[in-house]
Amino acid sequence: MSDKMSKRRFLGIGDHKGGLGHWSLQRLTSLIIMPLSVFFIYTIMTTFGKGYGVMIETYQSTFNAGVAVLFFATVFYHISLGVEVVIDDYIPNPTQHKLFMLLNKLFFRALSAISVLSVLVIYFSA
């Protein structure tokens, strides 16, 4: 596999074969997100209004930080998959299609990275 092909595949701008795989990934990520959302919302609700220190202390727990990292990474990946479908359906121009697919990947990977790094900064600040 050439470097150019690897780069295209990483950026998500290659050939879009395997719609079943895409559909399956959307379903799998939604199943993963459901319990993570319940726990994440429960954690936020139980610490809400108790001050900055309590929130920091909560996410210095390995379990809570791990759940938050998994939640953010999965949610942003799931959203990116959904936006890909919208781009596939509504952007017929091949050049614009590639551009929007690239922007979609970069945007949601950046949001995921920022969210995960934020949790890790809190976790390792002990």
Stockholm file with secondary structure:
# STOCKHOLM 1.0

chainA/1-126         MSDKMSKRRFLGIGDHKGGLGHWSLQRLTSLIIMPLSVFFIYTIMTTFGKGYGVMIETYQSTFNAGVAVLFFATVFYHISLGVEVVIDDYIPNPTQHKLFMLLNKLFFRALSAISVLSVLVIYFSA
#=GR chainA/1-126 SS CCHHHHHHHHHTCSCCCCHHHHHHHHHHHHHHHHHHHHHHHHHHHHHTTSCHHHHHHHTTSHHHHHHHHHHHHHHHHHHHHHHHHHHHHHCCSHHHHHHHHHHHHHHHHHHHHHHHHHHHHHHHTC
#=GC SS_cons         CCHHHHHHHHHTCSCCCCHHHHHHHHHHHHHHHHHHHHHHHHHHHHHTTSCHHHHHHHTTSHHHHHHHHHHHHHHHHHHHHHHHHHHHHHCCSHHHHHHHHHHHHHHHHHHHHHHHHHHHHHHHTC
//
